[in-house]
Amino acid sequence: MDPALIRRAQTGDVDAFTALVAGRFEPMQRTAMAILGHEADARDAVADSLAAIWRELPKLRDPLAFEAWSTRILVHACRRRLRRRGQARVREVAIDAAEGSRVQPSSASSAGPAEGVADRMALERAFERLDADARAILVLHHLDGRGVTEVAAVLGIPVGTAKSRLFAARNSLARALERER
């Protein structure tokens, strides 16, 4: 990120803000979709977070922390949406939402297409059982491809806490997946 561009946006320069978030929109949408699993909610969470970023940008002290700070705002917007809907809605997954992800299917699998679809559906149902915090840390690390240090910075927690939460989220997902199979 360009610190000069961030400083200009902090002073209320709309063009600078537009340039600043233009390249972040698709990754934000992908992250929100992965956490929320519903396209309309993801769009709303991104819109809410962009409004909050604009509103809170003058308070950002370290322009170099912009990406982690803005992602933290997005994750909080997703958490609020999940809590608001009570996680009662069936998870809608757009096929193209997963295309841009960094997660690649295992080539060692000998399962046919039907088994692969069943496995994916079981994984989606298991993911749906997770709380907002577990979803967020798994998405940031595995889907967005962020290292544990970067995940910790985004969530505003110590690295050790990020490691333990990631471990716990993986275990929760494994247990939920076992119940689905």
Disulfide bonds with the S-S distance in Angstrom:
none
